[in-house]
């Protein structure tokens, strides 16, 4: 008995920079890329025809010595990339990175 393997095709596009991509994953998933129109920040891609507004939000709290994601062009700390669609909102959060130092 032969069992056919289904290989779904998912099309993705970035409405900001025009990048397109294809994935063949059967499970639910998302696609991201470093978008040149968002100054290289990680930005989601969506199925063609999806209307979405993508914004980078600057961190508004004190940073101190934390290691944070910086906007490559402006040098300002970025807290999140927010994508607003007609049916909801997605957020990519850039949390501070923990560091350690060895005291001897």
DSSP file (Angstrom, degrees, kcal/mol; ACC not computed):
  #  RESIDUE AA STRUCTURE BP1 BP2  ACC     N-H-->O    O-->H-N    N-H-->O    O-->H-N    TCO  KAPPA ALPHA  PHI   PSI    X-CA   Y-CA   Z-CA
    1    1 A X              0   0    0      0, 0.0     2,-0.5     0, 0.0     0, 0.0   0.000 360.0 360.0 360.0 130.0    0.0    0.0    0.0
    2    2 A X        -     0   0    0      2,-0.0     2,-0.6     0, 0.0     0, 0.0  -0.831 360.0-157.3 -97.7 129.4    1.4    3.4   -1.0
    3    3 A X        -     0   0    0     -2,-0.5     2,-0.2     2,-0.0     0, 0.0  -0.927  17.1-133.5-107.4 118.7    0.7    6.3    1.3
    4    4 A X        -     0   0    0     -2,-0.6     2,-0.6     1,-0.1    -2,-0.0  -0.490  14.5-136.0 -72.2 137.9    0.9    9.7   -0.3
    5    5 A X        -     0   0    0     -2,-0.2     2,-0.5     2,-0.0    -1,-0.1  -0.832  14.0-141.4 -93.8 125.0    2.9   12.3    1.5
    6    6 A X        -     0   0    0     -2,-0.6     2,-0.6     1,-0.0    20,-0.1  -0.739  15.3-171.6 -87.1 129.4    1.3   15.7    1.6
    7    7 A X        -     0   0    0     -2,-0.5    18,-0.1    18,-0.0    -2,-0.0  -0.831  14.0-154.1-121.8  90.9    3.7   18.6    1.3
    8    8 A X        -     0   0    0     -2,-0.6     2,-0.5    16,-0.2    -2,-0.0  -0.276   4.4-142.1 -66.6 151.0    1.8   21.8    1.9
    9    9 A X        -     0   0    0     15,-0.1     2,-0.5    17,-0.0    15,-0.2  -0.969  14.4-170.7-116.3 123.9    3.0   25.0    0.4
   10   10 A X  E     -A   23   0A   0     13,-2.8    13,-2.2    -2,-0.5     2,-0.4  -0.967  10.0-152.1-115.1 124.4    2.8   28.2    2.4
   11   11 A X  E     -A   22   0A   0     -2,-0.5     2,-0.3    11,-0.2    11,-0.2  -0.771  14.9-173.2 -95.2 140.3    3.6   31.5    0.6
   12   12 A X  E     +A   21   0A   0      9,-2.6     9,-2.2    -2,-0.4     2,-0.3  -0.966   5.5 177.3-132.7 147.2    4.9   34.4    2.7
   13   13 A X  E     -AB  20  46A   0     33,-2.5    33,-2.5    -2,-0.3     2,-0.6  -0.994  25.9-136.5-147.1 154.0    5.6   38.1    1.8
   14   14 A X     >  -     0   0    0      5,-2.3     4,-2.1    -2,-0.3    31,-0.1  -0.957  10.7-161.2-107.5 118.9    6.8   41.2    3.5
   15   15 A X  T  4 S+     0   0    0     -2,-0.6    -1,-0.1     1,-0.2    30,-0.1   0.682  87.6  57.0 -73.6 -16.0    4.7   44.2    2.5
   16   16 A X  T  4 S+     0   0    0      1,-0.1    -1,-0.2     3,-0.1    -2,-0.0   0.944 126.0  11.1 -79.3 -50.4    7.4   46.6    3.6
   17   17 A X  T  4 S-     0   0    0      2,-0.1    -2,-0.2    21,-0.0    -1,-0.1   0.575  96.5-119.0-108.8 -12.1   10.4   45.4    1.6
   18   18 A X     <  +     0   0    0     -4,-2.1    -3,-0.1     1,-0.3     2,-0.0   0.476  55.2 155.3  89.7   0.9    8.8   43.0   -0.9
   19   19 A X        -     0   0    0     -5,-0.1    -5,-2.3    -6,-0.1     2,-0.3  -0.375  23.0-164.2 -63.2 139.8   10.7   39.8    0.1
   20   20 A X  E     +A   13   0A   0     -7,-0.2     2,-0.3    25,-0.1    -7,-0.2  -0.921  10.8 173.5-124.5 153.2    8.8   36.6   -0.6
   21   21 A X  E     -A   12   0A   0     -9,-2.2    -9,-2.6    -2,-0.3     2,-0.4  -0.969  19.3-143.2-153.1 162.7    9.4   33.1    0.7
   22   22 A X  E     -A   11   0A   0     -2,-0.3     2,-0.3   -11,-0.2   -11,-0.2  -0.996  14.2-173.9-132.3 136.4    7.9   29.6    0.6
   23   23 A X  E     -A   10   0A   0    -13,-2.2   -13,-2.8    -2,-0.4    -2,-0.0  -0.906  16.9-160.0-125.1 159.7    7.8   27.0    3.4
   24   24 A X        +     0   0    0     -2,-0.3     2,-0.4   -15,-0.2   -16,-0.2  -0.101  42.2 137.1-128.5  33.9    6.6   23.4    3.3
   25   25 A X        -     0   0    0      1,-0.1     4,-0.1   -18,-0.1    -2,-0.1  -0.677  41.1-157.6 -85.4 132.9    5.9   22.8    7.0
   26   26 A X  S    S+     0   0    0     -2,-0.4    -1,-0.1     2,-0.1     2,-0.1   0.821  72.5  75.6 -80.2 -31.9    2.7   20.9    7.9
   27   27 A X  S    S-     0   0    0      1,-0.1    -2,-0.1     0, 0.0     2,-0.1  -0.391 102.2 -84.7 -77.3 157.6    2.5   22.3   11.5
   28   28 A X        +     0   0    0     -2,-0.1     2,-0.3     1,-0.0    -1,-0.1  -0.389  67.2 150.9 -59.3 136.8    1.3   25.8   12.2
   29   29 A X        -     0   0    0     -4,-0.1     2,-0.3    -3,-0.1    -1,-0.0  -0.961  35.6-132.1-159.0 171.3    4.3   28.2   12.0
   30   30 A X        -     0   0    0     -2,-0.3     2,-0.4    16,-0.0    16,-0.1  -0.832  14.9-135.3-126.9 166.5    5.4   31.7   11.2
   31   31 A X  E     -C   45   0B   0     14,-0.6    14,-3.1    -2,-0.3     2,-0.3  -0.989  21.9-179.7-127.5 135.3    8.1   33.2    9.0
   32   32 A X  E     +C   44   0B   0     -2,-0.4     2,-0.3    12,-0.3    12,-0.2  -0.885   2.1 177.3-128.8 160.0   10.4   36.1   10.0
   33   33 A X  E     -C   43   0B   0     10,-2.1    10,-2.9    -2,-0.3     2,-1.1  -0.980  42.4 -97.7-154.8 163.2   13.3   38.0    8.3
   34   34 A X  E     -C   42   0B   0     -2,-0.3     2,-0.4     8,-0.2     8,-0.2  -0.763  48.5-149.2 -84.2 101.7   15.7   40.8    8.9
   35   35 A X    > > -     0   0    0      6,-1.9     5,-2.9    -2,-1.1     3,-0.9  -0.603  15.0-155.3 -83.5 122.9   13.8   43.6    7.1
   36   36 A X  G > 5S+     0   0    0     -2,-0.4     3,-1.2     1,-0.2    -1,-0.1   0.810  97.3  57.2 -65.0 -27.9   15.9   46.3    5.5
   37   37 A X  G 3 5S+     0   0    0      1,-0.3    -1,-0.2     2,-0.1    -2,-0.0   0.690 106.6  49.5 -75.6 -17.7   12.9   48.7    5.6
   38   38 A X  G X 5S-     0   0    0     -3,-0.9     3,-1.4     3,-0.2    -1,-0.3  -0.013 127.2-101.5-105.7  26.8   12.7   48.1    9.4
   39   39 A X  T < 5S-     0   0    0     -3,-1.2    33,-0.6     1,-0.3    -3,-0.2   0.813  76.9 -53.4  59.6  34.8   16.5   48.8    9.7
   40   40 A X  T 3 <S+     0   0    0     -5,-2.9    -1,-0.3     1,-0.3    -4,-0.2   0.486  96.9 144.7  83.9   4.0   17.4   45.1    9.9
   41   41 A X    <   -     0   0    0     -3,-1.4    -6,-1.9    -6,-0.5     2,-0.3  -0.438  63.4 -92.8 -73.4 150.1   15.1   44.3   12.8
   42   42 A X  E     +C   34   0B   0     -8,-0.2     2,-0.4    -2,-0.1    -8,-0.2  -0.485  55.1 178.4 -64.6 123.4   13.4   40.9   12.9
   43   43 A X  E     -C   33   0B   0    -10,-2.9   -10,-2.1    -2,-0.3     2,-0.1  -0.975  26.1-113.9-133.4 140.5   10.0   41.4   11.2
   44   44 A X  E     -C   32   0B   0     -2,-0.4     2,-0.3   -12,-0.2   -12,-0.3  -0.368  19.9-143.9 -74.4 153.8    7.2   38.9   10.5
   45   45 A X  E     -C   31   0B   0    -14,-3.1   -14,-0.6   -31,-0.1     2,-0.3  -0.844  18.2-159.6-108.9 153.9    6.2   37.8    7.0
   46   46 A X  B     -B   13   0A   0    -33,-2.5   -33,-2.5    -2,-0.3     3,-0.1  -0.884  30.1 -82.0-131.8 160.5    2.5   37.1    6.2
   47   47 A X    >   -     0   0    0     -2,-0.3     3,-1.9   -35,-0.2   -35,-0.2  -0.324  67.7 -82.9 -57.7 145.3    0.5   35.3    3.6
   48   48 A X  T 3  S+     0   0    0      1,-0.2    -1,-0.1   -37,-0.2     3,-0.1  -0.190 116.6  26.9 -52.5 138.8    0.0   37.4    0.4
   49   49 A X  T 3  S+     0   0    0      1,-0.3     2,-0.4    -3,-0.1    -1,-0.2   0.301  82.3 137.7  91.2  -8.6   -2.8   39.8    0.6
   50   50 A X    <   -     0   0    0     -3,-1.9     2,-0.6   -37,-0.1    -1,-0.3  -0.576  48.3-141.2 -72.5 126.0   -2.7   40.2    4.4
   51   51 A X        +     0   0    0     -2,-0.4    35,-0.6    -3,-0.1     2,-0.3  -0.787  36.5 155.4 -89.6 125.4   -3.1   43.8    5.4
   52   52 A X  E     -D   85   0C   0     -2,-0.6     2,-0.5    33,-0.2    33,-0.2  -0.997  38.2-142.3-151.3 149.7   -0.9   44.7    8.3
   53   53 A X  E     -D   84   0C   0     31,-2.3    31,-2.7    -2,-0.3     2,-0.5  -0.973  20.9-161.9-113.5 125.6    0.8   47.7    9.9
   54   54 A X  E     +D   83   0C   0     -2,-0.5     2,-0.4    29,-0.2    29,-0.2  -0.931  13.3 173.1-114.4 127.8    4.3   47.0   11.3
   55   55 A X  E     -D   82   0C   0     27,-2.6    27,-2.9    -2,-0.5     2,-0.5  -0.991  27.7-137.8-135.3 141.3    5.9   49.4   13.8
   56   56 A X  E     -D   81   0C   0     -2,-0.4     2,-0.5    25,-0.2    25,-0.2  -0.858  23.1-151.9 -93.2 130.0    9.1   49.3   15.9
   57   57 A X  E     -D   80   0C   0     23,-3.2    22,-2.5    -2,-0.5    23,-1.5  -0.901  10.3-132.8-106.9 127.4    8.5   50.6   19.4
   58   58 A X  E     -D   78   0C   0     -2,-0.5    20,-0.3    20,-0.3     2,-0.2  -0.471  28.6-103.1 -75.8 145.9   11.3   52.2   21.4
   59   59 A X        -     0   0    0     18,-2.1    18,-0.1    -2,-0.2    -1,-0.1  -0.485  31.2-170.1 -67.1 137.7   12.0   51.2   24.9
   60   60 A X        +     0   0    0     -2,-0.2     2,-0.2     2,-0.1    -1,-0.1   0.402  55.8  82.2-111.4   0.1   10.7   53.8   27.3
   61   61 A X  S    S-     0   0    0      1,-0.1     2,-0.2     2,-0.0    -2,-0.0  -0.537  92.1 -78.4-103.2 171.8   12.3   52.6   30.6
   62   62 A X        -     0   0    0     -2,-0.2    -1,-0.1     1,-0.1    -2,-0.1  -0.451  38.0-171.0 -69.0 136.1   15.7   53.0   32.1
   63   63 A X    >   +     0   0    0     -2,-0.2     3,-1.9     1,-0.1     2,-0.2   0.832  14.7 167.0-100.2 -40.1   18.3   50.7   30.6
   64   64 A X  T 3  S-     0   0    0      1,-0.2    -1,-0.1     3,-0.0     0, 0.0  -0.408  75.3 -20.8  61.9-126.2   21.4   51.1   32.8
   65   65 A X  T 3  S+     0   0    0     -2,-0.2    -1,-0.2     2,-0.1    -2,-0.0   0.271  99.8 129.6-100.8  10.7   23.9   48.4   32.0
   66   66 A X    <   -     0   0    0     -3,-1.9     2,-0.7     1,-0.1    32,-0.1  -0.306  62.1-123.2 -65.0 148.5   21.5   45.9   30.4
   67   67 A X  B     +F   97   0D   0     30,-0.9    30,-2.8     2,-0.0     2,-0.3  -0.860  45.9 170.7 -92.7 113.7   22.3   44.4   27.0
   68   68 A X        -     0   0    0     -2,-0.7     2,-0.4    28,-0.2    28,-0.1  -0.785  41.2 -91.0-125.3 164.3   19.4   45.4   24.7
   69   69 A X        -     0   0    0      9,-0.4     9,-2.8    25,-0.3     2,-0.4  -0.625  45.6-155.8 -72.9 125.6   18.5   45.3   21.0
   70   70 A X  B     -G   77   0E   0     -2,-0.4     2,-0.5     7,-0.2     7,-0.2  -0.830  23.7-110.9-105.8 145.3   19.5   48.6   19.4
   71   71 A X     >  -     0   0    0      5,-3.4     4,-2.7    -2,-0.4     5,-0.2  -0.630  31.5-139.1 -65.6 119.7   18.0   50.1   16.3
   72   72 A X  T  4 S+     0   0    0    -33,-0.6    -1,-0.2    -2,-0.5   -32,-0.1   0.797  95.7  34.8 -58.8 -31.4   21.0   49.7   13.9
   73   73 A X  T  4 S+     0   0    0    -34,-0.1    -1,-0.2     1,-0.1    -2,-0.0   0.867 127.2  33.6 -90.7 -40.1   20.5   53.2   12.3
   74   74 A X  T  4 S-     0   0    0      2,-0.1    -2,-0.2     1,-0.0     3,-0.1   0.661  90.2-136.9 -93.4 -17.5   19.4   55.3   15.3
   75   75 A X     <  +     0   0    0     -4,-2.7     2,-0.3     1,-0.3    -3,-0.1   0.634  59.7 132.7  70.5  12.8   21.3   53.6   18.1
   76   76 A X        -     0   0    0     -5,-0.2    -5,-3.4     1,-0.1    -1,-0.3  -0.697  64.9-100.3 -96.4 148.7   18.2   53.7   20.2
   77   77 A X  B     -G   70   0E   0     -2,-0.3   -18,-2.1    -7,-0.2     2,-0.5  -0.479  32.4-149.3 -71.3 135.7   16.9   50.7   22.2
   78   78 A X  E     -D   58   0C   0     -9,-2.8    -9,-0.4   -20,-0.3   -20,-0.3  -0.914  14.9-175.9-107.8 128.7   14.0   48.8   20.7
   79   79 A X  E     -     0   0C   0    -22,-2.5    15,-2.8    -2,-0.5     2,-0.3   0.849  63.5 -19.4 -88.4 -39.8   11.5   47.1   22.9
   80   80 A X  E     -DE  57  93C   0    -23,-1.5   -23,-3.2    13,-0.2     2,-0.5  -0.993  46.3-124.8-163.8 160.0    9.3   45.4   20.4
   81   81 A X  E     -DE  56  92C   0     11,-2.1    11,-2.5    -2,-0.3     2,-0.5  -0.989  33.4-160.2-113.6 119.7    8.0   45.2   16.8
   82   82 A X  E     -DE  55  91C   0    -27,-2.9   -27,-2.6    -2,-0.5     2,-0.5  -0.878   7.5-167.0-107.1 128.9    4.2   45.4   16.8
   83   83 A X  E     -DE  54  90C   0      7,-3.1     7,-2.7    -2,-0.5     2,-0.5  -0.970   5.9-164.0-116.0 120.0    2.2   44.1   13.8
   84   84 A X  E     +DE  53  89C   0    -31,-2.7   -31,-2.3    -2,-0.5     2,-0.2  -0.912  12.5 173.4-108.7 124.4   -1.5   45.2   13.7
   85   85 A X  E >   -DE  52  88C   0      3,-3.3     3,-1.0    -2,-0.5   -33,-0.2  -0.700  47.6-101.1-118.0 172.2   -3.9   43.3   11.4
   86   86 A X  T 3  S+     0   0    0    -35,-0.6     3,-0.1     1,-0.2   -34,-0.1   0.831 122.8  40.3 -61.7 -32.2   -7.7   43.5   11.0
   87   87 A X  T 3  S-     0   0    0      1,-0.1     2,-0.3     0, 0.0    -1,-0.2   0.219 127.5 -44.7-106.9  15.2   -8.1   40.3   13.1
   88   88 A X  E <   -E   85   0C   0     -3,-1.0    -3,-3.3     2,-0.0     2,-0.4  -0.969  57.2 -83.8 155.4-168.8   -5.5   40.9   15.8
   89   89 A X  E     -E   84   0C   0     -2,-0.3     2,-0.4    -5,-0.2    -5,-0.2  -0.996  21.6-160.5-139.6 140.2   -2.0   42.0   16.8
   90   90 A X  E     -E   83   0C   0     -7,-2.7    -7,-3.1    -2,-0.4     2,-0.4  -0.935  10.0-164.3-118.5 145.0    1.4   40.2   17.0
   91   91 A X  E     -E   82   0C   0     -2,-0.4     2,-0.6    -9,-0.2    -9,-0.2  -0.994  12.7-160.7-134.0 129.8    4.3   41.4   19.0
   92   92 A X  E     -E   81   0C   0    -11,-2.5   -11,-2.1    -2,-0.4     2,-0.5  -0.953  21.7-156.2-102.9 119.5    8.0   40.5   18.9
   93   93 A X  E     -E   80   0C   0     -2,-0.6     2,-1.0   -13,-0.2   -13,-0.2  -0.848  11.0-153.4-103.6 129.9    9.6   41.4   22.2
   94   94 A X        -     0   0    0    -15,-2.8   -25,-0.3    -2,-0.5     2,-0.1  -0.799  22.6-165.8 -99.8  90.6   13.3   42.1   22.5
   95   95 A X        -     0   0    0     -2,-1.0   -26,-0.0     1,-0.1   -15,-0.0  -0.437  29.0 -94.5 -76.3 149.9   14.0   41.3   26.1
   96   96 A X        -     0   0    0     -2,-0.1     2,-0.4   -28,-0.1   -28,-0.2  -0.271  40.7-119.5 -60.1 150.7   17.2   42.3   27.7
   97   97 A X  B     -F   67   0D   0    -30,-2.8   -30,-0.9    -3,-0.1     2,-0.2  -0.779  21.5-124.2 -96.5 135.6   20.0   39.7   27.7
   98   98 A X        -     0   0    0     -2,-0.4     2,-0.3   -32,-0.1   -32,-0.0  -0.506  29.1-169.6 -75.0 144.8   21.4   38.5   31.0
   99   99 A X        -     0   0    0     -2,-0.2     2,-0.3     2,-0.0   -33,-0.0  -0.912   6.4-161.6-130.6 160.9   25.2   38.8   31.5
  100  100 A X        -     0   0    0     -2,-0.3     2,-0.4     2,-0.0    -2,-0.0  -0.978   2.0-159.4-139.4 152.3   27.6   37.4   34.1
  101  101 A X        -     0   0    0     -2,-0.3     2,-0.7     2,-0.0    -2,-0.0  -0.994  20.3-125.8-133.1 144.0   31.0   38.3   35.2
  102  102 A X        -     0   0    0     -2,-0.4     2,-0.5     2,-0.0    -2,-0.0  -0.785  20.1-163.9 -92.6 115.7   33.5   36.2   37.0
  103  103 A X              0   0    0     -2,-0.7    -2,-0.0     1,-0.1     0, 0.0  -0.864 360.0 360.0 -95.8 126.1   34.9   37.7   40.2
  104  104 A X              0   0    0     -2,-0.5    -1,-0.1     0, 0.0    -2,-0.0   0.421 360.0 360.0-110.7 360.0   38.0   36.0   41.4
